[in-house]
């Protein structure tokens, strides 16, 4: 039993299950708005399973594809995919199992979700390879998480309304913006190893400006989402709070690059939760 518990801990460290917090609030935000309230226990379970399996798949592909890169980078050389705790075969099995779970869950939700499941997996797996030839990897990661609210609304109403696209665009630029900040940690490593990233090509000052611009766009799109979806004061308050939190994130990073982890994980994790709560309050009290 101890052996299996240890293996589960290794897989948790590989993909960081708890970081599903970045996508889950926006899936459920879309589901609540689409259902105009509570969407049911069945879709709650299906939504969690879809989100977790999709993220596990994406992170598994990333860790499998980046074994050589992670081994050479001092920041990532102790990850389970390169230090011997998880071999390539185990990671491949993990990837396949999560892909099958995601497709099966999509099939149980509705036809549109099922038809979109394979294209979604293709997009999720593409991020890991973009850094080898394009600086657009940050945007591809944003698109990967930006699919979350689209998936949420498809699960409820088997269609893609305009407001869900605006919500998704906000997520895309939010994620792209904070990935730019996170990638500052590997700027010199990327340069030395000819990996493509905006920090490696343009430097930290330009990266900070682009990240700030992305986050301004995310706030604009989230405000448009609230307006087009016909939401009220609590939802607009959530957008304002998100803007304050993103400003604080940039303050932390500009002040000290050693605060990048705090900005990336803590601030962004709370942002998603706060945004979701604002939508719930809007549906309850407005």
C-alpha positions, 0 to 999 in steps of 0.5 A, spaced: 500 500 500 505 504 501 508 503 494 501 505 491 501 511 495 508 514 494 506 513 486 500 517 487 504 522 490 509 522 484 503 523 479 501 529 483 507 532 483 508 531 476 501 534 474 500 538 480 492 536 481 491 542 486 492 547 480 486 545 477 483 551 481 485 555 475 480 552 470 474 549 475 472 556 477 471 558 470 468 552 467 463 553 473 462 560 472 459 558 465 455 553 467 451 557 472 450 563 467 448 558 462 443 554 467 441 561 470 443 558 477 444 551 479 446 546 474 445 539 477 449 534 481 450 530 475 453 536 471 457 538 477 461 531 477 461 531 470 464 538 470 470 536 475 471 529 471 472 533 465 476 538 467 481 534 472 482 529 466 483 534 461 488 538 465 492 531 467 492 529 460 495 536 458 500 536 463 502 529 462 503 530 455 507 536 457 512 533 462 513 527 457 515 531 451 519 536 456 523 530 459 530 533 456 528 540 457 526 539 464 533 535 465 537 540 463 534 546 467 536 546 474 529 549 476 525 543 474 531 537 474 528 534 480 521 533 477 518 526 477 519 525 470 526 526 470 529 524 476 527 516 475 521 516 480 516 516 473 519 512 467 516 514 460 512 508 460 508 510 466 507 517 464 504 515 457 499 510 460 497 516 465 496 520 458 492 515 455 488 513 461 486 521 462 484 522 455 480 516 455 476 518 461 475 525 458 472 522 452 468 518 455 465 523 460 464 528 454 460 522 451 456 522 457 454 529 457 452 530 450 453 529 443 456 536 442 461 535 448 463 528 445 464 531 438 469 537 441 473 532 445 478 530 440 479 537 437 480 539 445 485 534 446 489 536 440 489 543 442 491 541 449 497 537 447 500 542 442 502 547 447 508 542 449 511 543 442 510 550 441 516 553 445 520 549 440 519 553 434 514 559 436 514 565 441 506 564 441 506 558 446 504 563 451 497 564 447 497 557 446 497 555 453 491 561 454 487 558 449 488 551 452 485 554 459 480 558 455 477 552 453 474 551 460 468 556 460 466 553 452 466 546 455 462 549 461 457 552 457 457 546 452 455 541 457 449 545 460 446 547 453 450 544 447 451 550 444 456 556 444 453 563 446 457 570 445 457 571 452 461 564 453 466 566 447 467 573 451 469 569 458 473 565 454 477 570 451 478 573 458 481 567 460 486 566 454 489 573 455 489 572 463 493 565 462 497 568 457 499 574 461 501 570 467 504 565 463 509 570 461 510 572 468 512 565 470 516 564 464 521 570 466 524 565 471 527 561 465 529 567 460 536 565 460 535 558 460 531 559 454 536 563 450 542 558 452 538 552 449 534 556 443 527 555 446 522 560 443 519 565 448 517 572 449 522 573 455 528 570 451 527 574 445 525 581 447 527 581 455 524 582 461 521 589 460 518 588 454 515 581 457 512 585 463 509 590 458 506 585 454 503 581 460 500 588 463 497 589 456 494 582 456 491 583 463 488 589 461 485 585 455 482 580 460 479 585 464 475 588 458 473 581 455 470 579 462 467 586 463 464 585 456 462 578 458 458 581 464 454 586 460 452 581 454 450 576 459 446 581 462 449 580 469 449 585 475 453 589 480 456 583 483 459 580 477 461 587 475 464 587 482 468 581 481 471 584 474 473 590 478 476 585 484 480 581 478 483 588 476 485 589 482 488 583 483 492 583 477 495 589 478 497 587 485 500 581 481 504 585 477 506 589 483 509 583 486 513 581 480 516 588 478 518 589 485 522 582 486 522 576 480 523 572 486 515 573 488 513 570 481 511 563 484 507 567 489 504 571 484 503 565 479 500 560 484 497 564 490 494 571 486 491 567 480 488 561 484 484 566 489 482 570 482 479 565 479 475 563 486 473 570 487 470 571 480 466 565 481 463 567 487 461 574 484 457 570 479 454 566 484 452 572 488 450 575 482 445 569 481 443 569 488 441 576 490 440 580 483 
